[in-house]
Amino acid sequence: MADTNITKRALAAALKELMEHKAFEKISVSDICEACNMNRKSFYYHFKDKYDLVNWIFYSEFMPVIQCKEYETAWGLLDDLCRYFYKNRSFYRRTFAIEGQNSFSEYFRDIAASLIRDDLKNIFGEDKEIEFYVDFYADAYCIAVKRWLQKKDCVSADEFASLIKKCLVEVAESILKQRVKEEN
């Protein structure tokens, strides 16, 4: 198992380094293997393609951060996720720019949706439109993160997370006030 992770991490480091100087579309599996002195067979033993490697990087770097924590609220998870992306913004600025099937954007959107789904089920219960709500919030969050990281001088992770929280809380409070007015 340790050898597997060493190999995967070497391939990941090679891809990250290559992406600092070259567009993802122009990087081949051969380029990645050459950068870390491995053969293509080793690459394909661990990953089905370079998109799979990008997704593995996120999973292997971020998931251990959240698996060792118990979050009291989803806000803590949001904070950690934003900090992770900010710390690795050079890499994710480039990976979020990759479009199409198997892209990191699709992969991350699916992860965001699964995280959001649990919270929304607590809010909406068995509402038959829950998947609409999940799609709405997952899409909004993913696009916001992508836009944030694309800015050359993006705000800090804490400031970005704070803006998201303020946006959601202020809108919710406004809707609640409006509902109370309508009931009176």
C-alpha positions in Angstrom: 0.0 0.0 0.0 2.8 2.4 0.9 4.5 1.8 -2.5 1.2 2.6 -4.3 0.9 5.9 -2.5 4.5 6.8 -3.2 3.9 6.2 -6.9 0.6 8.1 -7.0 2.2 11.0 -5.1 5.1 11.1 -7.5 2.8 11.2 -10.5 0.7 13.9 -8.8 3.8 16.0 -8.0 4.9 15.7 -11.7 1.5 16.8 -13.0 1.4 19.8 -10.6 4.9 20.8 -11.7 4.0 20.4 -15.4 0.8 22.5 -15.0 2.9 25.4 -13.7 4.3 25.8 -17.1 2.0 24.0 -19.5 -1.7 23.9 -20.2 -3.4 20.7 -19.0 -4.7 19.9 -22.5 -1.1 19.9 -23.8 0.2 17.6 -21.1 0.2 13.9 -22.0 0.5 10.9 -19.8 3.9 10.4 -21.3 4.9 13.9 -20.1 3.8 13.1 -16.6 5.6 9.7 -16.6 8.8 11.2 -18.0 8.8 14.0 -15.4 9.0 11.4 -12.6 10.9 8.7 -14.4 8.1 6.2 -14.6 6.7 4.2 -17.4 3.1 4.6 -18.8 2.3 1.1 -17.5 2.8 2.4 -13.9 0.6 5.4 -14.6 -2.3 3.2 -16.0 -1.9 0.8 -13.2 -3.0 3.5 -10.8 -5.1 5.9 -13.0 -7.4 5.5 -15.9 -6.3 8.9 -17.4 -4.9 12.3 -16.4 -8.4 13.5 -15.3 -8.5 10.7 -12.8 -5.1 11.8 -11.5 -6.4 15.4 -10.9 -9.4 14.1 -9.0 -7.2 11.8 -7.0 -5.1 14.8 -6.0 -8.1 16.5 -4.5 -9.4 13.4 -2.8 -6.0 12.4 -1.3 -5.1 15.9 -0.1 -8.4 17.3 1.1 -10.4 14.3 2.3 -7.9 13.4 5.1 -8.4 17.0 6.4 -12.1 16.6 6.9 -12.2 12.9 7.9 -10.3 13.6 11.1 -12.7 16.4 12.1 -16.2 16.4 13.4 -18.0 19.5 12.2 -20.6 21.1 14.4 -22.0 22.9 11.3 -21.4 22.9 7.6 -19.7 26.3 8.0 -16.6 24.7 9.4 -16.4 22.4 6.4 -16.9 25.4 4.1 -14.0 27.2 5.9 -11.7 24.2 5.5 -12.6 23.7 1.8 -12.0 27.4 1.0 -8.6 27.3 2.9 -7.5 24.2 1.0 -8.4 25.8 -2.4 -6.7 29.0 -1.5 -3.5 27.3 -0.3 -3.5 25.4 -3.6 -5.0 28.1 -5.8 -2.3 28.0 -8.5 -3.1 24.4 -9.2 -6.9 24.7 -8.8 -7.0 27.9 -10.9 -5.8 25.7 -13.7 -7.8 22.6 -12.9 -11.1 24.5 -12.7 -10.4 25.8 -16.2 -10.5 22.2 -17.6 -13.8 21.6 -19.2 -15.7 18.6 -20.4 -16.4 15.0 -19.4 -14.3 13.8 -16.4 -13.1 17.3 -15.6 -12.3 18.3 -12.1 -15.2 20.8 -12.2 -17.7 17.9 -12.7 -16.0 15.8 -10.1 -16.0 18.6 -7.5 -19.6 19.5 -8.3 -20.6 15.9 -7.5 -18.7 16.1 -4.2 -20.3 19.4 -3.3 -23.7 18.1 -4.2 -23.3 15.1 -1.9 -22.2 17.3 1.0 -25.0 19.8 0.4 -27.6 17.1 0.0 -27.4 16.0 3.7 -27.8 19.6 5.0 -30.7 20.3 2.6 -32.5 17.1 3.6 -32.3 18.4 7.2 -33.9 21.7 6.1 -36.4 20.5 3.5 -37.1 17.0 4.9 -38.7 14.7 2.3 -39.5 17.5 -0.2 -39.9 15.9 -3.6 -37.9 18.8 -5.2 -34.8 18.2 -3.0 -32.6 17.4 -6.1 -33.5 20.8 -7.6 -32.3 22.5 -4.4 -29.2 20.4 -4.3 -28.4 21.2 -7.9 -29.0 24.9 -7.4 -26.7 25.3 -4.4 -24.0 22.9 -5.7 -23.9 24.8 -9.1 -23.8 28.2 -7.3 -21.0 27.1 -5.0 -18.9 25.6 -7.7 -19.2 28.5 -10.0 -18.4 30.9 -7.1 -15.3 29.0 -6.2 -14.1 28.8 -9.8 -14.7 32.6 -10.3 -12.9 33.4 -7.0 -9.8 31.3 -7.9 -9.7 32.7 -11.4 -9.1 36.3 -10.1 -5.5 37.1 -10.1 -5.6 38.8 -6.7 -8.4 36.7 -5.1 -9.5 37.5 -1.6 -8.3 35.3 1.2 -10.1 32.0 2.0 -11.6 33.4 5.2 -12.9 36.4 3.4 -14.4 34.4 0.6 -16.1 32.0 3.1 -17.3 35.0 5.0 -18.9 36.5 1.9 -20.7 33.2 1.1 -22.0 32.9 4.6 -23.1 36.6 4.6 -24.9 36.1 1.3 -26.7 33.0 2.4 -27.6 34.3 5.9 -28.7 37.8 4.7 -30.9 36.3 2.0 -32.5 33.8 4.4 -33.2 36.5 7.0 -34.7 38.8 4.3 -37.0 36.0 3.1 -38.0 35.2 6.7 -38.8 38.8 7.4 -40.9 39.0 4.2 -42.7 35.8 5.2 -43.5 37.1 8.7 -44.8 40.4 7.1 -47.1 38.4 4.8 -48.4 36.3 7.7 -49.3 39.5 9.7 
